Amino acid sequence: MHAASLIMLSWAMIGAACVVSPASTGFVAGVLAILVAVIGLPHGAADHRFARPRLEPIFGPAWRAVFLGGYLLIAAAVVSGWLLAPAATIVVFFLASAWHFGQEEPCFAVGPRSGRAVFLFARGGLVIWVPAVFQSDEVLRILSIAAPPAFGADIRQAVVAVGIFAWPLLIVAAVGWGWQCWRACSANGRTRRVLLIDNCLTASLAAVFATASPLVSFLVYFCGWHSVRGLHRLRREHGESWSQLAISLVPMTLAATVLIAVAGGVALQAPTFGETLIRATFVGLSAVAIPHILLHLSGYFFDHHQSLRTAALELGSSA
């Protein structure tokens, strides 16, 4: 149901992009900031739940200080990167986001096992690769707003570099999509329906990324798909109602919003209010996203190590 709703929303956005003149930067920036604060940031506001079972056995009661200290330190480094080396920060942020988005996408075991990680990386980064190729001028304009004016030439080089390596990744994503189409045609029952809906969703999102403003397409994907699915998974894993989940995420979400707002007022001001919103939202979101991604990446290796250790202990005890 969620995927079908997003398909309809995507084509509504495509139609609007074709027949309606682009909305003002200030309006789009305001909607972007609100939706990221209400839907996007809560997606990462439960990271302390993810960190606790992995840090508490090692650090004991000090796990909270370790978690918050590390989170804030990485976030501060990301903000500094936007101010001092924005081109490199943009490339790292894009690549990390593509990997993270890919890990959160549905995996239907398409293609050879050895190539699935590459396919997920290519698919997860469609929200980056497609605009970088088909709307490079608009991407450059938005990133030039988010970065300090003195780095205009560096930002242009970064956008060109992203566009260059976007092409092979788009080809990989297209091959994976075609493979999944073939598998859907050869399947039946519920499997066919699920694969067909996912194929339609991927094609619809790619069309949005190619036609609508990158700010709008980012909202559709990040808030309407990635974050909503993440929140739904959290609610299901913890057996909570939506109201219980929302209440539990309010403190961390408010703290992140306040920090981003303070940073926007102190260090991220732009010539206009709309541009300030864009800069604060992108910089603030990346400052929260990078520690979120690193936490889940380290959690993956931690869980893998623990499973190997448990298996070795069980093998030793059975021997």
Secondary structure, DSSP 8 states (H G I E B T S, - for coil): -HHHHHHHHHHHHHHHHHHS----HHHHHHHHHHHIIIIIHHHHTTHHHHHHHHHHHHHGGGHHHHHHHHHHHHHHHHHHHHHH-HHHHHHHHHHHHHHHHHHHS-----S-GGGHHHHHHHHHTHHHHHHHHH-HHHHHHHHHHHS-GGGHHHHHHHHHHHHHHHHHHHHHHHHHHHHHHHHHHH--HHHHHHHHHHHHHHHHHHHHHHHS-HHHHHIIIIIIIIIHHHHHHHHHHHT--HHHHHHHHHHHHHHHHHHHHHHHHHT---SSHHHHHHHHHHHHHHHHHHHHHHHHHHHHHHHHHHHHHHHHHHHHHH-
